[in-house]
Amino acid sequence: MHFIGRIDEMPIVEPWELARAHTGLRRQTLIGRAIGSVHTQVDIHHLAAGGDVQAHCHSFEEAHWVLEGEPSILLDGRPARLKVGDYVLVPVGSTVAWANPGTTPARWLTTSSPIRLDPDAGRRDTFLMPPVTWDPAAAPPIGGGPIPRLMGHYVGTPPQAEALRLGEPARGRKTAGRDTALVVYSGISLKLMIDPTFGADLQTMFTIDYEPGGAAQIHDHPFEEAYVFMAGECEAEFEGTVYTLRAGDFAWAGVGALHGFFNHGPGRVRWLETQMPQPPRRNSYRWYDDWKQLEI
């Protein structure tokens, strides 16, 4: 019902479904069928300098968050040069190609739902498309102004006091609204990146930042959650077992797996989190202590 691992301990392999359709692509699978996941796939893709991935499409939904380098993507004919903190939603059936025109490797975290099919599944979920001609080095960055469809940028939240401070004049400050809102509770800052409003149908992706003393009490969900830890250190409890999780760790909680997080230290903690399938509108949390009050 849960799994804890280290990114640097996971094998790096060639993606079998793209074996003859890439140069320099490798993949680490963090969360998938092998650990008991039903809905959630989390991978890290590595693309060597000068590497590329030919045009293809999937019968599952993908989201990507750039961790290193400046890869270029061609999404349904629209090119973009990405940087660290950029994220992209690839809807089911969209045509996508990748390239790394830079001189350093690129890495991006990929979440997929439904999970990828194994080689022995008897059917495929990734399909090569006709070759396309494009110039990855000339792809424009994700610009300012209105957020481009299916693409955005977010690297994390500053301390809550800073994030909520109104330090600029009322008129003329940087635009903000429900589409850019930060959810703040119990010392936690949550920023949605991939969700239904953004265009996703099968998953959500967001960043979580914990202030010192921040906590989410023990609870469970009617969906799976995955966590990739980026900074800091905190105590986590999964199904009664206590762990210390820090940057480079990842975790997965299955449906109904009790879990909670507690930042006892002096520093802030940050991780990337996913939920698959998407949460229901109501009753997405089941708080253990609240329901225990009804036990006789």
N, C-alpha and C positions, 0 to 999 in steps of 0.2 A: 504493500500500500504506500510505501515511500522509498526514496533512494537518495543517497548522498554520494557525491563524487568530486574528484579534482580534474580540472580541464587538462592539465599537463600530463595526466596519467591515461588519457584516452587515446587510442591509436589514431593515426592519420593515414587515410587510405584514398585510393582513387575511386571516385564515384562510378560505380559499375554501369549505371544507366546512361552515362555520358562518355563511355570509354573511348570512343572514336570521334568525339565531338568537342574536344578541348585540347588546350596546350597549357600544362602547368597547374591544373586544378587538383586540389586535395581536400578531403573532408574529414572532420572529427564529428562523430555522432555522440552527443552527450545524453540525450533522452530519446527513447524510442521503444520499439516493441521488445527489445531484449531485456529491459528492466521492468516490464509489465504495463507500460503505457498503452492506452487504447486510442486516445485522441491526439496526443502531443508528441511532436518530433522537434527536437532542438539540435541543430548542427552548427559547427563553425567551419566556414569555407575559407581556404587559403588559395590565393591566386598569385603565382610567381610574376615577377616583373616581366613584361612583354607577353604574358599569357592571355589566353582568350577562351571563351566558351561560345560555341555556335548557337544560333537561334533555336529555341525549343519552347515547349509549353508543358504544363502539368495539369493533371486532373485533381489537384489539391491546391489550397490557398497557401501562399508564402508571404512572409514578412522578413525584411532584412534590416539590420542595424550595423553600420560600418564601425569596426573596431580599430583598424589600422590601414594606412595607405590612402590612395585616391583612385579606386576602381571606377570605371565607366560602365553604365548600364544603358541598354537600348530596350525600352519597355513599350511594346506595341508601336514601334516606329519612332518613339520619342527618346532622344539621347540625353544623358545627364552625366556629368563628372561629379562623383560623390566624394565626401570627405568624412573624417571621423565625426560621429554624431548624427550623420544623415540616416534616414530610414525610408524604406520603400515598401509599399504593399503591392504584391503581384496577385491579382485576382485569378480565380480558376480559369484556365484556358487562355490567359494572356501570353503573348509571345515575348520572350525575354532573351537577350544576349548580354554577355559580359566581356570586358577586356580590362587589362591593366597596362595602360600606356606609360606608367611611371617607371622609375628605376629602383623602386623598393617594393617588397611584397605587400599585398593587400589581404586583409582579413575582414570577414563580416559574419555576424551571427544570423542564422536563418531559423525561423520557426515555421512549421508546416502542419496543416491539418486538413484532411485526415493524414495519418502518418504514412511515410513512404512504403511502397510495396517492396518486399524482398525479391531477390532474383528468382526464387523458386515459386513465386506466387501464381504463375501460369498466365499472367496478364501484366500489362504495363501501365504506369501512370505518368511517364515522361516520354514525350514524342518530339523527334527532331522536325524542324520546320525548314522550308526552303532557305538557302543561304541568302544573307543580306549584306549589302555593302555599306559601310559607315566608317567614320573617322573618330575613333574613341578619344584621341588626343584633342580633338576640336570640340568635344561635347561640352556644353555650357554647364556651369554649376547651378545648383538649386538657388534661384535668385530670391530677392526680397519681394516686398509687396504681398499680394494675396498668395497663400501657400499653394504651390502647384499641386494639381490633383495627383493623389497617390504617393506624394513625396513630401518629406518634412525634415526638420532638423531639431535635435534636442540632445544635450549632453548630460543633463542632470540639474538639480535644483540647488541654489545656494541655501545657506541657513535660513530657517523660516522667518526670523526677525528681519533679515535682509530682503527675502523674497516678498514679504507682505508690506514692507515699508513704502510709503509714498514720498519718494525723494525728489520728484519732478513736479513742475507746475501742472495744475489740473488741465489746462488747455495745451495741446501740442505734444503731450507725452506719447510714448510708444503705444500703439493700439493694443488693447486686450479685451477679451470678452469670454463668453461661455466656451468658444472654440479654443481658447488658450488657457482656460482656467486651471488652477492648481487646487487639488483636493487636500485639505489639511485637517488632521485629527490625531489626537493622542501622541503628539510629537512626531507624526508621520507626514511626509509630503509625497503625494501621488500625482504623477503627470501622465495622462493617457497619451499614447502616440498612435497606435493602431486600434481602432474600435469601429462600431457600426457607422458612426458619424463620418469617419474617415473613408469608409467604403468597404470595410471588412465584413464578411458574412460568418466566418467560422472561428475566429479567435480575437483575443485582445492582447496588446503588448503595451507595457508602461514601465516607467522608472519609479522606484521607491527610494526615498531618502529618510533615514531615521536620525532625529536629533538625539543627543545624550538623554537617556531616560525614556525614549520613545518605545512603545510597546503595542503589539497586537495580541490580545489575550487568546487563550486556546479556543479554537473553532475548527469547523470543517465546511466543505462546499459540495454542491451537486455537480461539480466539474473538476477537471484536473488543473493543477497549477505547477509551473516550473519557475525556478529562480536561478539566476546567474549572478554571482556576487562580484562587484566591481571595486569596492573600496570599503575600508574599515573592518570591524569585527563585531559580531553579536552572538548572543546565545539564541539557539533555536531548539524547539521541542517538537519532535515528530512522533506521534503515537506512543508517548510516554518516555521516549529516549531523548536525552539532552545532548546537543552538539554545539561546538563552537565553530561558526562559519565565518570565513574571511575571503578577501579577494582571491579569485581563482577557483573557488568552490562552486558547485552547482547542486541543486536539490530538486526533487519532484515529489509532489503529494497527489496520490490518487483520490478518486471520489470517496468522500467519507473519512479520509485520513485526518485525524486530529493533529493540529499544529499551531504554533504560536512563535512570536519573535520578541526578544527583549534586549534592548541596548543598555547594558549596565556600565559601559565604559565612558570615558571622557570625550571620545571622538564621534564623528558622524559616520553613518553606514549607508552604502548605496548598493542597490542591485536592480537588475532587469527582471521583470516578472511577466509571465504569460498566463492566460486562462483559456482553456479549450474543453468543450465548446464554450461559446459566449455565455456569460452569466444570465440567468433569468432576471426579469425586471424586479421581482420580489423574492425574498427568502434566499438570497445568494449566500448569506452567512448563517451558520448555526453555531451560536456561542455556547460553549460547553457549560460555563458557570450559570448562565441564565436558565437553561433548560434543566439543569440539575436541581434547581429549587423546587421543581414539580415532582421529584422523586419522593415516594412515601417510604 
